[in-house]
Amino acid sequence: MSDAAWVSLLDRFERDLDDASEILQQWTAPAAPLPPELADRARRLLRLQQERIARTRAELDDVRGQLDALRRVPAARPDVPAYLDVDG
């Protein structure tokens, strides 16, 4: 029965990676240790999760940079023409 619990959990992790729109929910490892025959699959999922985390961090850094650039644009005044120098 412990193998089935681990297989179910690993299946859920794979679904979560495939569908990034899903809100991740808390999980608890099964009480029994990970069966040796599932170790490679678990390592692969861990690597994929780490890659997803790295991509998400890079995207977050990019968004932060864009927001910082937007904050530097002065507020528009209706009585003064506004021009944005994108080359300088």
PDB file of N, CA, C and O in Angstrom:
ATOM      1  N   MET A   1       0.818  -1.203   0.000  1.00  0.00           N
ATOM      2  CA  MET A   1       0.000   0.000   0.000  1.00  0.00           C
ATOM      3  C   MET A   1       0.857   1.260   0.000  1.00  0.00           C
ATOM      4  O   MET A   1       0.451   2.276  -0.565  1.00  0.00           O
ATOM      5  N   SER A   2       2.039   1.215   0.624  1.00  0.00           N
ATOM      6  CA  SER A   2       2.873   2.409   0.668  1.00  0.00           C
ATOM      7  C   SER A   2       3.328   2.820  -0.727  1.00  0.00           C
ATOM      8  O   SER A   2       3.447   4.014  -1.003  1.00  0.00           O
ATOM      9  N   ASP A   3       3.584   1.858  -1.612  1.00  0.00           N
ATOM     10  CA  ASP A   3       3.958   2.191  -2.983  1.00  0.00           C
ATOM     11  C   ASP A   3       2.849   2.987  -3.662  1.00  0.00           C
ATOM     12  O   ASP A   3       3.126   3.953  -4.373  1.00  0.00           O
ATOM     13  N   ALA A   4       1.615   2.596  -3.452  1.00  0.00           N
ATOM     14  CA  ALA A   4       0.483   3.282  -4.077  1.00  0.00           C
ATOM     15  C   ALA A   4       0.387   4.727  -3.592  1.00  0.00           C
ATOM     16  O   ALA A   4       0.074   5.624  -4.374  1.00  0.00           O
ATOM     17  N   ALA A   5       0.650   4.951  -2.324  1.00  0.00           N
ATOM     18  CA  ALA A   5       0.592   6.315  -1.790  1.00  0.00           C
ATOM     19  C   ALA A   5       1.673   7.186  -2.425  1.00  0.00           C
ATOM     20  O   ALA A   5       1.421   8.342  -2.763  1.00  0.00           O
ATOM     21  N   TRP A   6       2.870   6.637  -2.585  1.00  0.00           N
ATOM     22  CA  TRP A   6       3.953   7.392  -3.210  1.00  0.00           C
ATOM     23  C   TRP A   6       3.673   7.630  -4.692  1.00  0.00           C
ATOM     24  O   TRP A   6       3.912   8.724  -5.202  1.00  0.00           O
ATOM     25  N   VAL A   7       3.174   6.622  -5.372  1.00  0.00           N
ATOM     26  CA  VAL A   7       2.838   6.783  -6.795  1.00  0.00           C
ATOM     27  C   VAL A   7       1.783   7.873  -6.952  1.00  0.00           C
ATOM     28  O   VAL A   7       1.881   8.701  -7.857  1.00  0.00           O
ATOM     29  N   SER A   8       0.802   7.883  -6.103  1.00  0.00           N
ATOM     30  CA  SER A   8      -0.246   8.901  -6.153  1.00  0.00           C
ATOM     31  C   SER A   8       0.337  10.295  -5.925  1.00  0.00           C
ATOM     32  O   SER A   8      -0.032  11.243  -6.619  1.00  0.00           O
ATOM     33  N   LEU A   9       1.238  10.423  -4.963  1.00  0.00           N
ATOM     34  CA  LEU A   9       1.849  11.720  -4.685  1.00  0.00           C
ATOM     35  C   LEU A   9       2.712  12.179  -5.853  1.00  0.00           C
ATOM     36  O   LEU A   9       2.642  13.342  -6.249  1.00  0.00           O
ATOM     37  N   LEU A  10       3.520  11.288  -6.409  1.00  0.00           N
ATOM     38  CA  LEU A  10       4.351  11.649  -7.555  1.00  0.00           C
ATOM     39  C   LEU A  10       3.491  11.994  -8.770  1.00  0.00           C
ATOM     40  O   LEU A  10       3.829  12.903  -9.527  1.00  0.00           O
ATOM     41  N   ASP A  11       2.387  11.279  -8.961  1.00  0.00           N
ATOM     42  CA  ASP A  11       1.453  11.624 -10.041  1.00  0.00           C
ATOM     43  C   ASP A  11       0.949  13.059  -9.865  1.00  0.00           C
ATOM     44  O   ASP A  11       0.872  13.827 -10.824  1.00  0.00           O
ATOM     45  N   ARG A  12       0.608  13.403  -8.622  1.00  0.00           N
ATOM     46  CA  ARG A  12       0.106  14.758  -8.352  1.00  0.00           C
ATOM     47  C   ARG A  12       1.175  15.810  -8.642  1.00  0.00           C
ATOM     48  O   ARG A  12       0.876  16.858  -9.215  1.00  0.00           O
ATOM     49  N   PHE A  13       2.420  15.533  -8.246  1.00  0.00           N
ATOM     50  CA  PHE A  13       3.505  16.473  -8.539  1.00  0.00           C
ATOM     51  C   PHE A  13       3.671  16.663 -10.048  1.00  0.00           C
ATOM     52  O   PHE A  13       3.889  17.783 -10.511  1.00  0.00           O
ATOM     53  N   GLU A  14       3.569  15.581 -10.810  1.00  0.00           N
ATOM     54  CA  GLU A  14       3.682  15.695 -12.265  1.00  0.00           C
ATOM     55  C   GLU A  14       2.540  16.522 -12.841  1.00  0.00           C
ATOM     56  O   GLU A  14       2.760  17.351 -13.724  1.00  0.00           O
ATOM     57  N   ARG A  15       1.329  16.306 -12.351  1.00  0.00           N
ATOM     58  CA  ARG A  15       0.194  17.113 -12.822  1.00  0.00           C
ATOM     59  C   ARG A  15       0.408  18.586 -12.488  1.00  0.00           C
ATOM     60  O   ARG A  15       0.121  19.460 -13.306  1.00  0.00           O
ATOM     61  N   ASP A  16       0.910  18.860 -11.291  1.00  0.00           N
ATOM     62  CA  ASP A  16       1.161  20.248 -10.896  1.00  0.00           C
ATOM     63  C   ASP A  16       2.174  20.907 -11.818  1.00  0.00           C
ATOM     64  O   ASP A  16       2.025  22.079 -12.162  1.00  0.00           O
ATOM     65  N   LEU A  17       3.207  20.167 -12.224  1.00  0.00           N
ATOM     66  CA  LEU A  17       4.203  20.725 -13.139  1.00  0.00           C
ATOM     67  C   LEU A  17       3.621  20.947 -14.529  1.00  0.00           C
ATOM     68  O   LEU A  17       3.981  21.909 -15.207  1.00  0.00           O
ATOM     69  N   ASP A  18       2.728  20.066 -14.953  1.00  0.00           N
ATOM     70  CA  ASP A  18       2.127  20.184 -16.281  1.00  0.00           C
ATOM     71  C   ASP A  18       1.130  21.326 -16.359  1.00  0.00           C
ATOM     72  O   ASP A  18       0.965  21.932 -17.418  1.00  0.00           O
ATOM     73  N   ASP A  19       0.463  21.626 -15.252  1.00  0.00           N
ATOM     74  CA  ASP A  19      -0.570  22.656 -15.254  1.00  0.00           C
ATOM     75  C   ASP A  19      -0.209  23.730 -14.246  1.00  0.00           C
ATOM     76  O   ASP A  19      -0.626  23.682 -13.089  1.00  0.00           O
ATOM     77  N   ALA A  20       0.575  24.705 -14.702  1.00  0.00           N
ATOM     78  CA  ALA A  20       1.060  25.757 -13.812  1.00  0.00           C
ATOM     79  C   ALA A  20      -0.064  26.659 -13.314  1.00  0.00           C
ATOM     80  O   ALA A  20       0.138  27.424 -12.371  1.00  0.00           O
ATOM     81  N   SER A  21      -1.227  26.587 -13.920  1.00  0.00           N
ATOM     82  CA  SER A  21      -2.324  27.443 -13.474  1.00  0.00           C
ATOM     83  C   SER A  21      -2.963  26.916 -12.194  1.00  0.00           C
ATOM     84  O   SER A  21      -3.689  27.638 -11.511  1.00  0.00           O
ATOM     85  N   GLU A  22      -2.691  25.668 -11.877  1.00  0.00           N
ATOM     86  CA  GLU A  22      -3.242  25.092 -10.654  1.00  0.00           C
ATOM     87  C   GLU A  22      -2.604  25.745  -9.438  1.00  0.00           C
ATOM     88  O   GLU A  22      -1.405  26.021  -9.434  1.00  0.00           O
ATOM     89  N   ILE A  23      -3.392  25.988  -8.423  1.00  0.00           N
ATOM     90  CA  ILE A  23      -2.855  26.496  -7.167  1.00  0.00           C
ATOM     91  C   ILE A  23      -2.320  25.303  -6.389  1.00  0.00           C
ATOM     92  O   ILE A  23      -3.038  24.344  -6.104  1.00  0.00           O
ATOM     93  N   LEU A  24      -1.046  25.391  -6.058  1.00  0.00           N
ATOM     94  CA  LEU A  24      -0.422  24.276  -5.359  1.00  0.00           C
ATOM     95  C   LEU A  24      -0.965  24.175  -3.948  1.00  0.00           C
ATOM     96  O   LEU A  24      -1.162  25.177  -3.261  1.00  0.00           O
ATOM     97  N   GLN A  25      -1.198  22.962  -3.541  1.00  0.00           N
ATOM     98  CA  GLN A  25      -1.755  22.725  -2.220  1.00  0.00           C
ATOM     99  C   GLN A  25      -0.716  22.029  -1.343  1.00  0.00           C
ATOM    100  O   GLN A  25       0.239  21.427  -1.833  1.00  0.00           O
ATOM    101  N   GLN A  26      -0.932  22.129  -0.049  1.00  0.00           N
ATOM    102  CA  GLN A  26      -0.050  21.467   0.895  1.00  0.00           C
ATOM    103  C   GLN A  26      -0.042  19.965   0.635  1.00  0.00           C
ATOM    104  O   GLN A  26      -1.026  19.399   0.156  1.00  0.00           O
ATOM    105  N   TRP A  27       1.063  19.341   0.951  1.00  0.00           N
ATOM    106  CA  TRP A  27       1.141  17.901   0.811  1.00  0.00           C
ATOM    107  C   TRP A  27       1.925  17.342   1.990  1.00  0.00           C
ATOM    108  O   TRP A  27       2.695  18.048   2.641  1.00  0.00           O
ATOM    109  N   THR A  28       1.714  16.092   2.240  1.00  0.00           N
ATOM    110  CA  THR A  28       2.414  15.382   3.302  1.00  0.00           C
ATOM    111  C   THR A  28       2.957  14.091   2.714  1.00  0.00           C
ATOM    112  O   THR A  28       2.255  13.365   2.010  1.00  0.00           O
ATOM    113  N   ALA A  29       4.199  13.824   3.011  1.00  0.00           N
ATOM    114  CA  ALA A  29       4.800  12.577   2.517  1.00  0.00           C
ATOM    115  C   ALA A  29       4.109  11.392   3.169  1.00  0.00           C
ATOM    116  O   ALA A  29       3.736  11.455   4.341  1.00  0.00           O
ATOM    117  N   PRO A  30       3.938  10.319   2.422  1.00  0.00           N
ATOM    118  CA  PRO A  30       3.379   9.106   3.026  1.00  0.00           C
ATOM    119  C   PRO A  30       4.244   8.654   4.197  1.00  0.00           C
ATOM    120  O   PRO A  30       5.436   8.958   4.255  1.00  0.00           O
ATOM    121  N   ALA A  31       3.637   7.934   5.121  1.00  0.00           N
ATOM    122  CA  ALA A  31       4.343   7.485   6.327  1.00  0.00           C
ATOM    123  C   ALA A  31       5.485   6.520   5.997  1.00  0.00           C
ATOM    124  O   ALA A  31       6.520   6.534   6.663  1.00  0.00           O
ATOM    125  N   ALA A  32       5.304   5.698   4.991  1.00  0.00           N
ATOM    126  CA  ALA A  32       6.337   4.726   4.618  1.00  0.00           C
ATOM    127  C   ALA A  32       7.439   5.432   3.827  1.00  0.00           C
ATOM    128  O   ALA A  32       7.165   6.414   3.138  1.00  0.00           O
ATOM    129  N   PRO A  33       8.671   4.951   3.915  1.00  0.00           N
ATOM    130  CA  PRO A  33       9.754   5.549   3.131  1.00  0.00           C
ATOM    131  C   PRO A  33       9.514   5.373   1.633  1.00  0.00           C
ATOM    132  O   PRO A  33       8.780   4.485   1.199  1.00  0.00           O
ATOM    133  N   LEU A  34      10.145   6.234   0.870  1.00  0.00           N
ATOM    134  CA  LEU A  34      10.044   6.159  -0.588  1.00  0.00           C
ATOM    135  C   LEU A  34      10.605   4.823  -1.068  1.00  0.00           C
ATOM    136  O   LEU A  34      11.744   4.485  -0.747  1.00  0.00           O
ATOM    137  N   PRO A  35       9.830   4.066  -1.826  1.00  0.00           N
ATOM    138  CA  PRO A  35      10.342   2.789  -2.355  1.00  0.00           C
ATOM    139  C   PRO A  35      11.507   3.047  -3.315  1.00  0.00           C
ATOM    140  O   PRO A  35      11.449   3.987  -4.107  1.00  0.00           O
ATOM    141  N   PRO A  36      12.546   2.239  -3.258  1.00  0.00           N
ATOM    142  CA  PRO A  36      13.726   2.438  -4.112  1.00  0.00           C
ATOM    143  C   PRO A  36      13.385   2.511  -5.601  1.00  0.00           C
ATOM    144  O   PRO A  36      14.032   3.249  -6.344  1.00  0.00           O
ATOM    145  N   GLU A  37      12.391   1.768  -6.037  1.00  0.00           N
ATOM    146  CA  GLU A  37      12.054   1.764  -7.467  1.00  0.00           C
ATOM    147  C   GLU A  37      11.428   3.088  -7.921  1.00  0.00           C
ATOM    148  O   GLU A  37      11.297   3.325  -9.122  1.00  0.00           O
ATOM    149  N   LEU A  38      11.044   3.944  -6.984  1.00  0.00           N
ATOM    150  CA  LEU A  38      10.482   5.252  -7.336  1.00  0.00           C
ATOM    151  C   LEU A  38      11.491   6.386  -7.167  1.00  0.00           C
ATOM    152  O   LEU A  38      11.171   7.542  -7.442  1.00  0.00           O
ATOM    153  N   ALA A  39      12.696   6.071  -6.721  1.00  0.00           N
ATOM    154  CA  ALA A  39      13.698   7.102  -6.431  1.00  0.00           C
ATOM    155  C   ALA A  39      14.076   7.909  -7.678  1.00  0.00           C
ATOM    156  O   ALA A  39      14.174   9.134  -7.608  1.00  0.00           O
ATOM    157  N   ASP A  40      14.287   7.246  -8.807  1.00  0.00           N
ATOM    158  CA  ASP A  40      14.663   7.977 -10.024  1.00  0.00           C
ATOM    159  C   ASP A  40      13.552   8.932 -10.444  1.00  0.00           C
ATOM    160  O   ASP A  40      13.820  10.065 -10.846  1.00  0.00           O
ATOM    161  N   ARG A  41      12.329   8.483 -10.352  1.00  0.00           N
ATOM    162  CA  ARG A  41      11.197   9.337 -10.708  1.00  0.00           C
ATOM    163  C   ARG A  41      11.117  10.542  -9.767  1.00  0.00           C
ATOM    164  O   ARG A  41      10.872  11.663 -10.213  1.00  0.00           O
ATOM    165  N   ALA A  42      11.319  10.316  -8.486  1.00  0.00           N
ATOM    166  CA  ALA A  42      11.284  11.406  -7.509  1.00  0.00           C
ATOM    167  C   ALA A  42      12.416  12.396  -7.765  1.00  0.00           C
ATOM    168  O   ALA A  42      12.209  13.605  -7.662  1.00  0.00           O
ATOM    169  N   ARG A  43      13.609  11.905  -8.097  1.00  0.00           N
ATOM    170  CA  ARG A  43      14.744  12.794  -8.410  1.00  0.00           C
ATOM    171  C   ARG A  43      14.459  13.621  -9.659  1.00  0.00           C
ATOM    172  O   ARG A  43      14.783  14.808  -9.709  1.00  0.00           O
ATOM    173  N   ARG A  44      13.852  12.994 -10.669  1.00  0.00           N
ATOM    174  CA  ARG A  44      13.511  13.719 -11.901  1.00  0.00           C
ATOM    175  C   ARG A  44      12.507  14.821 -11.602  1.00  0.00           C
ATOM    176  O   ARG A  44      12.641  15.939 -12.098  1.00  0.00           O
ATOM    177  N   LEU A  45      11.501  14.508 -10.791  1.00  0.00           N
ATOM    178  CA  LEU A  45      10.501  15.518 -10.432  1.00  0.00           C
ATOM    179  C   LEU A  45      11.125  16.650  -9.631  1.00  0.00           C
ATOM    180  O   LEU A  45      10.775  17.813  -9.830  1.00  0.00           O
ATOM    181  N   LEU A  46      12.038  16.329  -8.734  1.00  0.00           N
ATOM    182  CA  LEU A  46      12.724  17.359  -7.961  1.00  0.00           C
ATOM    183  C   LEU A  46      13.507  18.288  -8.884  1.00  0.00           C
ATOM    184  O   LEU A  46      13.473  19.508  -8.723  1.00  0.00           O
ATOM    185  N   ARG A  47      14.210  17.704  -9.851  1.00  0.00           N
ATOM    186  CA  ARG A  47      14.966  18.521 -10.810  1.00  0.00           C
ATOM    187  C   ARG A  47      14.034  19.426 -11.611  1.00  0.00           C
ATOM    188  O   ARG A  47      14.328  20.605 -11.805  1.00  0.00           O
ATOM    189  N   LEU A  48      12.910  18.877 -12.077  1.00  0.00           N
ATOM    190  CA  LEU A  48      11.949  19.676 -12.834  1.00  0.00           C
ATOM    191  C   LEU A  48      11.352  20.799 -11.977  1.00  0.00           C
ATOM    192  O   LEU A  48      11.145  21.910 -12.464  1.00  0.00           O
ATOM    193  N   GLN A  49      11.079  20.509 -10.717  1.00  0.00           N
ATOM    194  CA  GLN A  49      10.556  21.539  -9.824  1.00  0.00           C
ATOM    195  C   GLN A  49      11.595  22.635  -9.602  1.00  0.00           C
ATOM    196  O   GLN A  49      11.254  23.818  -9.586  1.00  0.00           O
ATOM    197  N   GLN A  50      12.855  22.252  -9.431  1.00  0.00           N
ATOM    198  CA  GLN A  50      13.919  23.241  -9.246  1.00  0.00           C
ATOM    199  C   GLN A  50      14.086  24.112 -10.489  1.00  0.00           C
ATOM    200  O   GLN A  50      14.324  25.315 -10.381  1.00  0.00           O
ATOM    201  N   GLU A  51      13.961  23.503 -11.665  1.00  0.00           N
ATOM    202  CA  GLU A  51      14.027  24.283 -12.911  1.00  0.00           C
ATOM    203  C   GLU A  51      12.867  25.267 -12.996  1.00  0.00           C
ATOM    204  O   GLU A  51      13.045  26.413 -13.409  1.00  0.00           O
ATOM    205  N   ARG A  52      11.673  24.815 -12.601  1.00  0.00           N
ATOM    206  CA  ARG A  52      10.494  25.696 -12.617  1.00  0.00           C
ATOM    207  C   ARG A  52      10.690  26.858 -11.642  1.00  0.00           C
ATOM    208  O   ARG A  52      10.340  27.996 -11.953  1.00  0.00           O
ATOM    209  N   ILE A  53      11.241  26.577 -10.478  1.00  0.00           N
ATOM    210  CA  ILE A  53      11.505  27.628  -9.492  1.00  0.00           C
ATOM    211  C   ILE A  53      12.491  28.644 -10.058  1.00  0.00           C
ATOM    212  O   ILE A  53      12.292  29.849  -9.900  1.00  0.00           O
ATOM    213  N   ALA A  54      13.545  28.178 -10.711  1.00  0.00           N
ATOM    214  CA  ALA A  54      14.544  29.077 -11.291  1.00  0.00           C
ATOM    215  C   ALA A  54      13.914  29.955 -12.376  1.00  0.00           C
ATOM    216  O   ALA A  54      14.183  31.155 -12.431  1.00  0.00           O
ATOM    217  N   ARG A  55      13.080  29.368 -13.236  1.00  0.00           N
ATOM    218  CA  ARG A  55      12.407  30.160 -14.285  1.00  0.00           C
ATOM    219  C   ARG A  55      11.480  31.195 -13.665  1.00  0.00           C
ATOM    220  O   ARG A  55      11.426  32.339 -14.117  1.00  0.00           O
ATOM    221  N   THR A  56      10.754  30.792 -12.633  1.00  0.00           N
ATOM    222  CA  THR A  56       9.823  31.710 -11.974  1.00  0.00           C
ATOM    223  C   THR A  56      10.581  32.865 -11.335  1.00  0.00           C
ATOM    224  O   THR A  56      10.143  34.013 -11.415  1.00  0.00           O
ATOM    225  N   ARG A  57      11.711  32.574 -10.704  1.00  0.00           N
ATOM    226  CA  ARG A  57      12.530  33.647 -10.113  1.00  0.00           C
ATOM    227  C   ARG A  57      13.028  34.604 -11.184  1.00  0.00           C
ATOM    228  O   ARG A  57      13.005  35.819 -10.991  1.00  0.00           O
ATOM    229  N   ALA A  58      13.483  34.059 -12.321  1.00  0.00           N
ATOM    230  CA  ALA A  58      13.967  34.916 -13.411  1.00  0.00           C
ATOM    231  C   ALA A  58      12.835  35.792 -13.943  1.00  0.00           C
ATOM    232  O   ALA A  58      13.042  36.975 -14.214  1.00  0.00           O
ATOM    233  N   GLU A  59      11.650  35.223 -14.093  1.00  0.00           N
ATOM    234  CA  GLU A  59      10.499  36.005 -14.552  1.00  0.00           C
ATOM    235  C   GLU A  59      10.132  37.087 -13.539  1.00  0.00           C
ATOM    236  O   GLU A  59       9.786  38.205 -13.923  1.00  0.00           O
ATOM    237  N   LEU A  60      10.203  36.764 -12.264  1.00  0.00           N
ATOM    238  CA  LEU A  60       9.914  37.737 -11.221  1.00  0.00           C
ATOM    239  C   LEU A  60      10.936  38.872 -11.257  1.00  0.00           C
ATOM    240  O   LEU A  60      10.567  40.038 -11.117  1.00  0.00           O
ATOM    241  N   ASP A  61      12.207  38.547 -11.440  1.00  0.00           N
ATOM    242  CA  ASP A  61      13.236  39.583 -11.555  1.00  0.00           C
ATOM    243  C   ASP A  61      12.963  40.484 -12.751  1.00  0.00           C
ATOM    244  O   ASP A  61      13.133  41.700 -12.664  1.00  0.00           O
ATOM    245  N   ASP A  62      12.543  39.899 -13.863  1.00  0.00           N
ATOM    246  CA  ASP A  62      12.221  40.675 -15.057  1.00  0.00           C
ATOM    247  C   ASP A  62      11.047  41.623 -14.790  1.00  0.00           C
ATOM    248  O   ASP A  62      11.094  42.793 -15.169  1.00  0.00           O
ATOM    249  N   VAL A  63      10.016  41.124 -14.150  1.00  0.00           N
ATOM    250  CA  VAL A  63       8.850  41.955 -13.830  1.00  0.00           C
ATOM    251  C   VAL A  63       9.261  43.084 -12.892  1.00  0.00           C
ATOM    252  O   VAL A  63       8.830  44.223 -13.072  1.00  0.00           O
ATOM    253  N   ARG A  64      10.090  42.781 -11.892  1.00  0.00           N
ATOM    254  CA  ARG A  64      10.568  43.829 -10.979  1.00  0.00           C
ATOM    255  C   ARG A  64      11.323  44.908 -11.739  1.00  0.00           C
ATOM    256  O   ARG A  64      11.149  46.097 -11.474  1.00  0.00           O
ATOM    257  N   GLY A  65      12.165  44.495 -12.687  1.00  0.00           N
ATOM    258  CA  GLY A  65      12.900  45.474 -13.498  1.00  0.00           C
ATOM    259  C   GLY A  65      11.966  46.351 -14.312  1.00  0.00           C
ATOM    260  O   GLY A  65      12.174  47.560 -14.417  1.00  0.00           O
ATOM    261  N   GLN A  66      10.941  45.747 -14.884  1.00  0.00           N
ATOM    262  CA  GLN A  66       9.982  46.528 -15.654  1.00  0.00           C
ATOM    263  C   GLN A  66       9.209  47.496 -14.764  1.00  0.00           C
ATOM    264  O   GLN A  66       8.959  48.636 -15.155  1.00  0.00           O
ATOM    265  N   LEU A  67       8.832  47.046 -13.572  1.00  0.00           N
ATOM    266  CA  LEU A  67       8.126  47.931 -12.641  1.00  0.00           C
ATOM    267  C   LEU A  67       9.020  49.070 -12.187  1.00  0.00           C
ATOM    268  O   LEU A  67       8.557  50.203 -12.056  1.00  0.00           O
ATOM    269  N   ASP A  68      10.295  48.790 -11.943  1.00  0.00           N
ATOM    270  CA  ASP A  68      11.237  49.849 -11.577  1.00  0.00           C
ATOM    271  C   ASP A  68      11.338  50.888 -12.686  1.00  0.00           C
ATOM    272  O   ASP A  68      11.361  52.089 -12.416  1.00  0.00           O
ATOM    273  N   ALA A  69      11.399  50.426 -13.936  1.00  0.00           N
ATOM    274  CA  ALA A  69      11.464  51.358 -15.063  1.00  0.00           C
ATOM    275  C   ALA A  69      10.198  52.206 -15.143  1.00  0.00           C
ATOM    276  O   ALA A  69      10.272  53.408 -15.398  1.00  0.00           O
ATOM    277  N   LEU A  70       9.055  51.599 -14.931  1.00  0.00           N
ATOM    278  CA  LEU A  70       7.799  52.357 -14.965  1.00  0.00           C
ATOM    279  C   LEU A  70       7.737  53.398 -13.854  1.00  0.00           C
ATOM    280  O   LEU A  70       7.190  54.483 -14.051  1.00  0.00           O
ATOM    281  N   ARG A  71       8.292  53.079 -12.695  1.00  0.00           N
ATOM    282  CA  ARG A  71       8.279  54.026 -11.577  1.00  0.00           C
ATOM    283  C   ARG A  71       9.139  55.259 -11.861  1.00  0.00           C
ATOM    284  O   ARG A  71       8.913  56.323 -11.283  1.00  0.00           O
ATOM    285  N   ARG A  72      10.127  55.114 -12.753  1.00  0.00           N
ATOM    286  CA  ARG A  72      10.995  56.247 -13.095  1.00  0.00           C
ATOM    287  C   ARG A  72      10.354  57.201 -14.093  1.00  0.00           C
ATOM    288  O   ARG A  72      10.834  58.319 -14.278  1.00  0.00           O
ATOM    289  N   VAL A  73       9.289  56.776 -14.728  1.00  0.00           N
ATOM    290  CA  VAL A  73       8.599  57.661 -15.679  1.00  0.00           C
ATOM    291  C   VAL A  73       7.837  58.696 -14.867  1.00  0.00           C
ATOM    292  O   VAL A  73       7.009  58.342 -14.028  1.00  0.00           O
ATOM    293  N   PRO A  74       8.111  59.973 -15.113  1.00  0.00           N
ATOM    294  CA  PRO A  74       7.430  61.008 -14.339  1.00  0.00           C
ATOM    295  C   PRO A  74       5.920  60.985 -14.593  1.00  0.00           C
ATOM    296  O   PRO A  74       5.447  60.603 -15.663  1.00  0.00           O
ATOM    297  N   ALA A  75       5.198  61.405 -13.576  1.00  0.00           N
ATOM    298  CA  ALA A  75       3.743  61.473 -13.699  1.00  0.00           C
ATOM    299  C   ALA A  75       3.371  62.501 -14.763  1.00  0.00           C
ATOM    300  O   ALA A  75       3.993  63.557 -14.873  1.00  0.00           O
ATOM    301  N   ALA A  76       2.362  62.176 -15.529  1.00  0.00           N
ATOM    302  CA  ALA A  76       1.906  63.078 -16.586  1.00  0.00           C
ATOM    303  C   ALA A  76       1.194  64.282 -15.969  1.00  0.00           C
ATOM    304  O   ALA A  76       0.451  64.175 -14.993  1.00  0.00           O
ATOM    305  N   ARG A  77       1.460  65.425 -16.587  1.00  0.00           N
ATOM    306  CA  ARG A  77       0.748  66.643 -16.187  1.00  0.00           C
ATOM    307  C   ARG A  77      -0.085  67.060 -17.388  1.00  0.00           C
ATOM    308  O   ARG A  77       0.433  67.150 -18.501  1.00  0.00           O
ATOM    309  N   PRO A  78      -1.348  67.311 -17.179  1.00  0.00           N
ATOM    310  CA  PRO A  78      -2.213  67.645 -18.315  1.00  0.00           C
ATOM    311  C   PRO A  78      -1.857  68.974 -18.979  1.00  0.00           C
ATOM    312  O   PRO A  78      -2.245  69.203 -20.125  1.00  0.00           O
ATOM    313  N   ASP A  79      -1.134  69.849 -18.296  1.00  0.00           N
ATOM    314  CA  ASP A  79      -0.827  71.165 -18.860  1.00  0.00           C
ATOM    315  C   ASP A  79       0.530  71.214 -19.567  1.00  0.00           C
ATOM    316  O   ASP A  79       0.910  72.260 -20.094  1.00  0.00           O
ATOM    317  N   VAL A  80       1.274  70.087 -19.587  1.00  0.00           N
ATOM    318  CA  VAL A  80       2.598  70.067 -20.194  1.00  0.00           C
ATOM    319  C   VAL A  80       2.698  68.882 -21.137  1.00  0.00           C
ATOM    320  O   VAL A  80       2.332  67.768 -20.763  1.00  0.00           O
ATOM    321  N   PRO A  81       3.193  69.102 -22.371  1.00  0.00           N
ATOM    322  CA  PRO A  81       3.380  67.959 -23.274  1.00  0.00           C
ATOM    323  C   PRO A  81       4.422  66.995 -22.677  1.00  0.00           C
ATOM    324  O   PRO A  81       5.388  67.429 -22.050  1.00  0.00           O
ATOM    325  N   ALA A  82       4.218  65.715 -22.875  1.00  0.00           N
ATOM    326  CA  ALA A  82       5.142  64.722 -22.327  1.00  0.00           C
ATOM    327  C   ALA A  82       5.763  63.915 -23.448  1.00  0.00           C
ATOM    328  O   ALA A  82       5.084  63.473 -24.375  1.00  0.00           O
ATOM    329  N   TYR A  83       7.094  63.729 -23.340  1.00  0.00           N
ATOM    330  CA  TYR A  83       7.821  62.928 -24.297  1.00  0.00           C
ATOM    331  C   TYR A  83       8.693  61.958 -23.515  1.00  0.00           C
ATOM    332  O   TYR A  83       9.222  62.307 -22.459  1.00  0.00           O
ATOM    333  N   LEU A  84       8.844  60.763 -24.020  1.00  0.00           N
ATOM    334  CA  LEU A  84       9.658  59.762 -23.356  1.00  0.00           C
ATOM    335  C   LEU A  84      10.862  59.465 -24.250  1.00  0.00           C
ATOM    336  O   LEU A  84      10.698  59.019 -25.386  1.00  0.00           O
ATOM    337  N   ASP A  85      12.077  59.711 -23.736  1.00  0.00           N
ATOM    338  CA  ASP A  85      13.302  59.450 -24.476  1.00  0.00           C
ATOM    339  C   ASP A  85      13.661  57.981 -24.293  1.00  0.00           C
ATOM    340  O   ASP A  85      14.164  57.591 -23.239  1.00  0.00           O
ATOM    341  N   VAL A  86      13.408  57.174 -25.301  1.00  0.00           N
ATOM    342  CA  VAL A  86      13.698  55.747 -25.202  1.00  0.00           C
ATOM    343  C   VAL A  86      15.104  55.401 -25.659  1.00  0.00           C
ATOM    344  O   VAL A  86      15.550  54.271 -25.457  1.00  0.00           O
ATOM    345  N   ASP A  87      15.820  56.351 -26.274  1.00  0.00           N
ATOM    346  CA  ASP A  87      17.164  56.097 -26.772  1.00  0.00           C
ATOM    347  C   ASP A  87      18.253  56.553 -25.805  1.00  0.00           C
ATOM    348  O   ASP A  87      19.381  56.068 -25.885  1.00  0.00           O
ATOM    349  N   GLY A  88      17.950  57.452 -24.918  1.00  0.00           N
ATOM    350  CA  GLY A  88      19.003  58.065 -24.111  1.00  0.00           C
ATOM    351  C   GLY A  88      19.028  57.627 -22.718  1.00  0.00           C
ATOM    352  O   GLY A  88      19.873  58.078 -21.945  1.00  0.00           O
TER     353      GLY A  88
END
